[in-house]
């Protein structure tokens, strides 16, 4: 973690700013130079909550004190007491996030662990293709990006973030699965930052970002519109919110797969992998080749996992998504991209709200 990132971070529960205790420093190579980063540390909110920095990444999910208890037992002498306080005061909240996040974190960690960063394309696109599609989705020109502050809520493998940072924008990529570790490790751009966080509890300063983009993420939460409403406060007045969602399809095979995933998404991940490998993968790989799609083995498996493994996978009509923007006083709402499986929709935040951070 670069120290300059701290001013953008907030406690996802109390919305307070964070104080840092640095435990270890390391150096990271970027494309132009090498910089000192905080490798390990602890971030403290003004009340009760605390979060680790591990492998250079702030872990700002509500349940971090559970997920990284080994780290805290090593570095925080009063951790058992602090944990007990959180469990007593916030029992309902903690149970909510643990229940909704557990399987989803596992699913997407497994999905992106299959991805090969040195050779694979992301959704059939190389890094330039990803960047071109991003510009279309957010309805912006590349020349307008320098100086902009962008929040990528659900950055997955982090490949896009490198291209955005290279354009001159500063981008904070967030994911709540362990894919964030590989994204950070493979990043070589100084303007690209990575954090672990939850779209329903965004751990960043509200009303700060010029563009908030969430591609293929909100529909994988327990409630898409709820997640939308939790994320939109991050957009600054005059800024833009951009989301990519699945839409319904009148297709028999598509709907059969949606029915199948209600069963497969409940299976242990290891069993899912071998099940897909021996059943769905051979058919998908052959069909792709017949259609002229050159997806390799790992790219095909990532796609299969993305459909059949997540606990939640909702589909939404374009008008339904537009209503979410209008209800929150966004204007210039429009669908900027649409394909076989989904669409991207944007809106501009033109009203001035009181700052909602503490």
C-alpha positions in Angstrom: 0.0 0.0 0.0 1.2 3.4 -0.9 0.8 6.0 1.9 -0.9 8.4 -0.4 -3.9 6.0 -0.7 -4.7 6.5 3.0 -6.5 9.8 2.4 -9.0 8.0 0.2 -9.8 5.2 2.6 -12.6 5.1 5.2 -13.8 2.5 7.7 -16.6 0.6 5.8 -18.8 0.6 8.9 -18.3 3.9 10.7 -17.2 5.9 7.7 -14.4 7.4 9.8 -10.9 8.1 8.5 -8.2 5.6 9.4 -5.0 5.8 11.3 -2.1 3.5 10.3 0.3 1.4 12.3 3.2 0.4 9.9 4.6 -3.0 10.7 6.9 -3.6 7.7 8.0 -1.8 4.5 9.0 -3.3 1.1 9.8 -2.0 -2.3 7.8 -2.6 -5.5 8.9 -2.2 -9.1 6.8 -0.1 -11.4 7.2 0.6 -15.1 9.2 3.7 -14.5 10.8 3.3 -11.1 10.8 1.5 -7.8 8.9 2.8 -4.8 8.6 2.0 -1.1 5.3 0.6 0.0 3.7 -0.5 3.2 3.8 -4.3 3.1 2.2 -5.0 6.5 0.3 -2.8 8.9 -2.9 -2.2 10.8 -5.6 0.4 10.0 -7.6 1.7 12.9 -11.0 3.4 12.7 -12.0 6.0 15.3 -14.3 3.4 17.0 -13.8 -0.3 17.6 -12.9 -1.4 14.0 -9.5 -2.4 12.7 -8.2 -3.8 9.4 -5.0 -5.4 8.3 -2.6 -4.5 5.5 -1.2 -7.8 4.1 1.0 -8.2 1.1 0.7 -4.5 0.4 -3.1 -4.6 0.3 -5.5 -2.9 2.7 -8.1 -5.6 3.7 -11.1 -3.4 4.3 -13.9 -5.9 4.5 -16.2 -5.9 7.5 -15.2 -9.5 8.4 -11.5 -8.9 8.1 -10.9 -9.5 11.8 -12.3 -13.1 11.2 -10.6 -13.8 7.8 -7.2 -12.7 9.0 -7.2 -13.7 12.6 -3.7 -15.4 12.3 -2.3 -12.0 11.3 -3.9 -10.2 14.3 -2.9 -12.9 16.7 0.7 -12.4 15.6 0.8 -8.6 15.6 -2.0 -7.3 18.0 -1.6 -8.3 21.6 -5.1 -7.2 22.6 -6.7 -8.8 19.5 -8.9 -11.3 21.5 -10.4 -8.4 23.5 -10.9 -6.2 20.4 -12.6 -9.1 18.6 -14.9 -9.8 21.5 -16.0 -6.1 21.6 -16.9 -6.3 17.9 -18.8 -9.6 18.3 -20.8 -8.2 21.2 -21.6 -4.8 19.7 -22.1 -5.7 16.0 -23.4 -9.3 16.1 -26.2 -8.8 13.6 -24.0 -6.9 11.1 -21.2 -9.5 11.3 -23.5 -12.4 10.8 -25.1 -10.6 7.8 -21.8 -10.0 6.0 -20.4 -13.5 6.8 -23.5 -15.2 5.4 -23.7 -13.2 2.2 -20.0 -13.1 1.4 -18.6 -16.5 2.3 -19.4 -18.5 -0.8 -19.0 -15.6 -3.2 -15.5 -14.8 -1.9 -14.5 -18.5 -2.4 -16.1 -18.7 -5.8 -14.4 -15.7 -7.3 -11.1 -16.5 -5.7 -11.2 -19.9 -7.4 -12.3 -18.4 -10.7 -9.4 -15.9 -11.0 -6.9 -18.4 -9.7 -7.4 -20.3 -13.0 -6.6 -17.2 -15.0 -3.0 -17.0 -16.4 -1.8 -13.4 -16.3 1.0 -13.8 -18.8 -1.1 -15.3 -21.6 -4.9 -15.2 -21.1 -7.4 -12.8 -22.4 -10.1 -11.4 -20.2 -13.6 -12.1 -21.7 -11.9 -12.6 -25.1 -10.1 -9.3 -25.0 -6.4 -8.4 -24.6 -5.5 -5.4 -22.4 -6.0 -2.9 -25.2 -9.4 -4.4 -26.1 -10.4 -4.2 -22.4 -9.5 -0.6 -22.3 -11.4 0.2 -25.5 -14.5 -1.5 -24.2 -14.1 0.4 -20.9 -14.1 3.7 -22.7 -17.2 2.7 -24.6 -19.0 1.6 -21.4 -18.2 4.8 -19.5 -18.9 6.9 -22.6 -15.6 8.8 -22.3 -12.6 9.6 -24.6 -9.1 8.5 -23.8 -7.9 12.1 -24.0 -10.2 13.1 -21.2 -9.0 10.5 -18.6 -5.7 12.1 -17.5 -6.2 13.6 -14.0 -9.5 11.8 -13.3 -10.0 9.7 -10.2 -11.7 6.4 -10.9 -13.1 3.7 -8.6 -13.3 0.2 -10.2 -15.6 -1.6 -7.8 -15.0 -5.3 -8.5 -11.8 -5.2 -10.5 -11.4 -9.0 -10.7 -8.0 -9.8 -12.2 -7.0 -6.1 -12.3 -5.8 -6.2 -15.9 -8.0 -3.3 -17.0 -6.7 -1.1 -14.1 -3.1 -1.1 -15.6 -4.4 0.3 -18.9 -6.5 3.0 -17.2 -3.6 4.1 -15.0 -1.3 4.2 -18.0 -3.7 6.6 -19.7 -3.0 9.2 -17.0 -6.0 8.6 -14.6 -5.6 7.4 -11.0 -7.7 4.3 -10.4 -8.5 2.4 -7.2 -9.4 -1.2 -7.9 -11.4 -3.1 -5.4 -12.4 -6.7 -5.1 -13.4 -8.7 -2.1 -12.0 -12.0 -3.3 -8.3 -13.0 -3.0 -8.0 -12.2 -6.7 -6.9 -8.8 -5.5 -3.5 -10.3 -4.5 -2.6 -11.4 -8.0 -4.0 -8.1 -9.4 -1.7 -6.1 -7.0 1.3 -8.4 -7.6 1.1 -8.1 -11.4 0.5 -4.3 -11.5 3.3 -2.1 -12.8 1.5 1.2 -12.8 2.0 3.8 -10.0 -1.4 5.3 -10.5 -3.2 2.0 -10.0 -4.1 1.1 -6.4 -5.7 -2.0 -5.0 -7.8 -2.7 -2.0 -10.0 -5.5 -0.7 -13.5 -4.4 -0.1 -17.2 -5.1 -0.4 -19.5 -3.1 -2.7 -22.2 -2.9 0.0 -19.6 -1.4 2.4 -17.3 0.6 0.1 -14.2 1.6 2.2 -13.5 4.8 0.4 -14.3 8.5 0.8 -17.8 9.3 -0.4 -18.5 11.9 -3.1 -14.9 11.8 -4.3 -14.6 9.9 -7.5 -15.0 11.4 -11.0 -16.1 7.9 -12.3 -17.3 4.9 -10.4 -17.4 1.8 -12.6 -18.6 -1.7 -11.6 -18.6 -4.2 -14.4 -20.3 -7.6 -13.9 -20.3 -7.3 -10.1 -23.5 -6.0 -8.6 -25.6 -8.8 -10.0 -23.4 -11.3 -8.1 -24.5 -9.9 -4.7 -27.5 -10.8 -2.7 -29.4 -7.8 -3.8 -28.4 -5.9 -6.9 -30.2 -2.6 -6.3 -29.1 -2.6 -2.6 -25.5 -2.9 -3.8 -26.1 -0.1 -6.4 -27.4 2.2 -3.6 -24.4 1.5 -1.4 -21.9 2.2 -4.2 -23.4 5.3 -5.7 -22.5 7.7 -2.8 -18.8 7.2 -3.9 -19.5 9.4 -7.0 -18.8 13.0 -6.6 -21.4 15.7 -7.7 -21.0 16.0 -11.4 -19.4 12.6 -11.6 -20.5 9.5 -13.4 -21.7 6.1 -12.3 -21.3 3.2 -14.7 -22.5 -0.4 -14.2 -22.5 -3.5 -16.3 -25.3 -6.0 -15.6 -26.8 -9.2 -17.1 -30.1 -8.9 -18.9 -32.7 -11.7 -19.4 -32.5 -13.8 -22.5 -35.3 -15.7 -24.3 -33.0 -18.7 -25.0 -33.7 -22.3 -23.9 -30.1 -23.3 -23.3 -29.3 -20.1 -21.4 -32.2 -20.7 -19.1 -31.3 -24.4 -18.7 -27.9 -23.3 -17.5 -29.4 -20.8 -15.1 -31.4 -23.6 -13.6 -28.4 -25.9 -13.4 -26.4 -23.3 -11.6 -28.9 -23.3 -8.7 -27.5 -26.7 -7.9 -23.9 -26.4 -8.9 -23.3 -23.2 -7.0 -24.0 -25.0 -3.8 -21.3 -27.7 -4.3 -17.8 -27.6 -2.8 -15.5 -25.6 -5.1 -13.1 -28.5 -5.5 -15.9 -30.8 -6.6 -17.2 -28.0 -8.9 -13.9 -27.8 -10.7 -13.7 -31.5 -11.5 -17.4 -31.6 -12.4 -17.0 -28.7 -14.9 -13.8 -30.1 -16.2 -15.3 -33.5 -17.1 -18.7 -32.4 -18.3 -19.2 -28.8 -19.4 -15.6 -28.0 -20.4 -15.3 -30.5 -23.3 -18.6 -29.4 -24.9 -17.8 -25.7 -24.4 -14.3 -26.0 -25.8 -15.5 -27.9 -28.9 -18.4 -25.5 -29.5 -16.0 -22.5 -29.2 -13.7 -24.0 -31.8 -16.5 -24.8 -34.2 -17.7 -21.1 -33.9 -14.1 -19.9 -34.5 -13.6 -18.7 -30.9 -10.0 -19.4 -29.9 -10.5 -19.4 -26.1 -7.8 -21.6 -24.5 -8.3 -24.0 -21.7 -8.0 -21.6 -18.8 -10.1 -18.9 -20.5 -12.8 -21.4 -21.1 -12.8 -22.6 -17.5 -12.9 -19.0 -16.2 -16.1 -18.5 -18.2 -17.7 -21.7 -17.0 -16.9 -20.8 -13.4 -18.3 -17.3 -13.8 -21.6 -18.6 -14.9 -22.1 -21.8 -12.8 -20.2 -21.1 -9.6 -21.4 -17.8 -8.0 -24.1 -18.1 -5.3 -25.9 -15.1 -6.8 -26.5 -14.3 -10.4 -29.4 -11.9 -11.2 -30.6 -10.6 -14.5 -32.2 -7.1 -15.0 -34.1 -5.3 -17.7 -32.6 -2.1 -19.0 -35.6 0.0 -17.8 -35.3 -1.5 -14.3 -31.7 -0.4 -14.0 -32.4 3.0 -15.3 -35.0 3.5 -12.6 -32.3 3.0 -10.0 -30.4 6.0 -11.4 -33.5 8.2 -11.6 -34.6 7.4 -8.1 -31.3 8.7 -6.9 -31.4 12.0 -8.9 -29.1 11.0 -11.7 -29.5 12.5 -15.1 -28.3 11.7 -18.6 -29.0 8.0 -18.0 -28.3 5.8 -21.0 -27.3 2.4 -22.1 -23.8 2.7 -23.5 -23.2 -0.9 -24.6 -25.2 -4.0 -25.0 -24.3 -7.6 -26.1 -25.6 -11.1 -25.9 -25.5 -11.5 -22.2 -25.7 -8.0 -20.7 -25.5 -4.2 -21.0 -23.7 -1.2 -19.5 -25.7 1.8 -18.3 -24.4 5.2 -17.0 -25.8 8.2 -15.3 -24.5 11.6 -14.2 -24.7 12.8 -10.6 -25.7 16.4 -10.9 -27.1 17.1 -7.4 -25.0 18.3 -4.5 -25.5 16.2 -1.3 -24.1 16.9 2.1 -20.9 15.0 2.6 -21.9 11.7 4.1 -18.5 10.8 5.6 -17.7 11.5 9.2 
